[in-house]
């Protein structure tokens, strides 16, 4: 009877060393990560939070790390991505709060009037002359103020395609507006 619980315990102990090196490496990099986070945030508490979240995410997604590759680079990329995500979130919150500051009941209203209604007839006609792929991209990014990522998700294309279509769509729109004038 005693041999089986001991065998189970030895199996549990043998699985710990495979997790140990990642944990030890992250602990060793903590100071370095904090320096990187502080350069980005310029705040002690925000840096501590960012490092903690970075380590937590690295441990959670350890299975995605390819052994033998640059662990330091992988973890620093996680930190940078978390920082960028937080900046975007803060920007969205600030935008929402400013709308609520101007009108405390703004959140109770339905969808705000479509941006197309505020455009001149000539601009609307010029937008309508654009090929569909460029028109939808210009409307989503420039008029609806969606991020490239959100527009890409809605259109079902990569972010690079959105950027390319937006550039070409804006050029076509500028040409159409010049011709109309």
N, C-alpha and C positions, 0 to 999 in steps of 0.2 A: 504494500500500500504506500509506503513512504517513498518508493522509487519513482512513482508516477508524479506526485506533486513536485519532487525535486527536478524531474525531467522538464516539467512545464516551466518551472522557475528558471532553469538553465536556458530554455528557449527564449524566454522573455529577456534575460540578461544578454543573450547573444545578439538580439536585435537592437539593443541600445547603442553599441559601438558604431553601427552604420549611421546613426543619427548624430552621434557625438561630434564628429569633425565639423559639420556645418555649424552646429551650435557654438563650438569653441572658436571657430573662425569669425563668426559674427560678434562674439564677445570681444575678441581681439581687435576687431575693426570698429568697435563702438565709438572710440575717441575720434577716429578719422571721419566716421559718418557724422558725428556731432559737428565737427569743424565744417564739413560740407553743408550740412543743414543750416548752420548758423550763418554761413556766407549767403545762403539763399534767403533766409527769413529775417535775419538781424534781430532775432528775439530768442532769449534763452528758453522760455517755456515752449514756444512754437517749435524750436529746434529739438527739444527733448521729445515732444509729441511726435514729430516727424521721424526721428530715429527709432522710437519705439514702434511706430506703425510700420516702418521699413523692415525692422527685424521680424516683426510678427508676420508680415507678408512673405518675407523670404523663407521663413520656416514653414508657413502654410503651403507655399508653392515650391518647396524643395524638390519635389518630383520633376519639376520642369527644368531644373538646373542640370546642365550636361556636365557630368564629372570630367575633369581634365581641362575645362575651359576657365576663363578668367572670372573667378568668383567675385573678386573685388569690383570689377566692371559691372557684373550682373547686379550686385547689391546697390551700387551707386546709381545705376539706371533705374532701379526700383524707387530709390529715394527721389530722383529727379522727376519721375513720372508722378509720384504721389504729390510732390510740391506743385507741379503744373495742374494736376486735377484740383487741388485745393484752391489755387488761384482762380481757376475757372468757376469753381463753386462760389467763392467769395464775390466774384464779379456778378454772377447771376443773382446772388442774395442782395447785393447792393442795388442792382437794377430793380429788383422786385420791391425792396424797401423804399427806394426813391419814388416808385409809382404809388406805393401806399402812403408815403409822406404827403404827396401832392393831393391824393384822393383816398382817404381811409376806407372808403367803400369799394375801391377798385376791384378787390378780389371777389366781390359778390356779383359783379357784372359778367356777362357772357364774353364771348370773343370780341375783341375790339374791332372796329371797322377795318376792313381789309386795306392794306397800304395802296392798292391799285386805285381806290376811290379818291385818293389825294393827289394823283398824278394829273398832269394836263392831258388834253385829248391827244396832242401830238406825241407825247411820250408814251401814252397807252397804245397808240397805233404803231409806234416804232417797236415797242415790246411785242406786240401781236405779230409783227412781220418776222420776228426771229424764228429760226427752226426750233421745234419743240424742245429738243435736248438742251439748247442754249437758253431758251426762254424760261424753262422750269428752273434751271440752275440760277439764273440771274434773279428771278423772283424770290426763290427761297433764301439766297444768301444776302442780296442787296435790299430787298423790300421786306421780307419776313424776318431778316436779321438772324437767320439760323447759322450755326457754326458750320464749317466745312464738314465736320464729322456727322452732324445731324442731317445735313443735306445729302451726304453720301449714303447714310442709312436709309433715308426716305426714297432716294432714287435707286438704291441697290447697286451702287457703283463704288469703286475705290475713291479715297479722298483726293488722290492725284488727278483722277478724271474730273472731279468736281472743280478743282483748281484750274485745270486746262479749259474746261467748258466755260467757266466763269470768265477767264481772260478773253477767250475768243468771243463769247457772248457780249461782253462789254465793248469790245472793238466793233462788232457788228452793230450794236445799239448806237454807239457814237457815230458811225457812218450813216446809219438811218436817220438820226437826228440832224446831222449836217445836211443831208439831202432834203429833209423836210423844211429846213430853215432856208 
